């Protein structure tokens, strides 16, 4: 890999809450823009490019992201873009924009009020619109079909899944933005009833309202900052959309993204965007995450899953590990689509 | 998306106002050379897959071969029976799902296919679901060429249903999408709506640029919340307008009529509203207008408390007075 040219220099997030804020997200974004830019030592007028991830299906109205631009203060006119995906993919767009020399600084943000509708029903509409979405298969049931495949294949166990939940919730106790946290007992969790057999409540991320913002800088602008996490590689890949077309226990797109991003090598910490416990186990295998790597010190999406910013927040949390000096090399992962269909990997380094 | 209903219901205490927001839209999709025959087959109680270059039969069919990228034209009929390759159980079905009683979701590999189809299984009880179980299609009684022509699957190893051709090829499918939300306003918007319920128009001033926004909002030029409350008059000036001549679904007035941008006295951003009380071709930029309120007994936390604006007869405002607000 060549010398990194782009770094994360600021990150802020809103607390993950079961219900908070307006459907537009504007009032939630104002304070986190302020905090992320303050950490980066930038004025909003110093930002060359703004890029967001959100979805009209969460807000229930068309072009909802335009409303959120109010939070920026878009005067004088700004350069702005948007993806209808997790903001981790907006991060990718901003990263490429800086690499291409079209911007030196960028703010990437994601937001959404997942609680405004019935999230697991709304997410049925991300499926194939001819043969799947008209049946309204909810996102928890789709994940359960994947978990069943992994259980039947002997790749995961319900106990291993519960252990992921227990570790995540314990780690989240140190994360002031987490929605679910605390000490739990594996056997007690396994005694709970199923919400979508074989998934129990602890296997599923909560429905979270929230937002996150991350500041990028390139070249000399990055070198000026004392706190920075250099991006040594980013890549994203996608698997076929048909749920019955692929082996749901493998995540080839995550494997390919990890290889393309240069994930291989010593890693101190990785933040995996796994909204379901079995998905963390599948991702660890697909990405080849070693035993010594610390997984999700933030508690991960299982403890707070703000739609359209949870993936970006994984990159932000990994970057904070590097910026704080706790890690020399870290990775952030984001997923989008049903059953880990799309995956993005970002590798961050101290120097 | 079409907005069906929004009405803001007031509360006595401070929490932001929220209201149901129900939207619906019929998605009409053309089907093409692969999904067209597939949907036509379902109407005729026949399941068609297609074969890719590697010899695998895909159900649902693929439009393009993922390995060669060539169109997949080799259609293959498969059996209406199959094997469950994965499953889960739903105790409380959601609106729109295939069954309104507890049921299983399953990935089902139909006999003759190499890939699995997602659908519902009417198994009656969770205990009857298992990987490897044999299921058969239960056809819908009314079939139109849609994935819902398969009502669901049911336990069973064989099927006596016979296919029957029933008309022209299906080329279009329509899927109604209905979604329900709770729309939540900001605290500032809530104050504005509550003031409306008292017959007042409330603005807020940006602490940076000093402009007054009606309704209040985060200042889009400065990115900061507006703070200082400013009551604005229900009189104002037409900045620009359009004459509506086109009829449309849900229209409440007979065309032609005028929708205008009205700069209320004391505000820096215009609001849209109707101008009635004079012929449409007499409305002009700079015209002075006043709000016509409905009966106070009917006021709610809604902009509809103002029925329309009417001309006041005052002299027109000079262009310079509103040129910054167009």
Interface residues (C-beta under 8 A of the other chain):
Chain A: X21 X22 X23 X24 X26 X27 X30 X33 X44 X56 X57 X59 X60 X61 X62 X69 X70 X71 X72 X73 X74 X75 X113 X115 X116 X117 X118 X120 X121 X122 X125 X128 X129 X130 X131 X132 X133 X134 X135 X136 X137 X138 X141 X142 X144 X145 X146 X148 X149 X152 X194 X196 X197 X198 X199 X240 X242 X243 X244 X245 X248
Chain B: X1 X3 X16 X21 X23 X27 X29 X31 X35 X39 X58 X59 X60 X62 X66 X85 X86 X87 X88 X89 X90 X94 X95 X96 X97 X98 X105 X106 X107 X108 X109 X115 X116 X117 X118 X119 X120 X126 X129 X131 X146 X147 X148 X173 X175 X177 X179 X180 X181 X182 X183 X184 X185 X186 X187 X189 X217 X218 X219 X220 X221 X222 X223 X224 X225
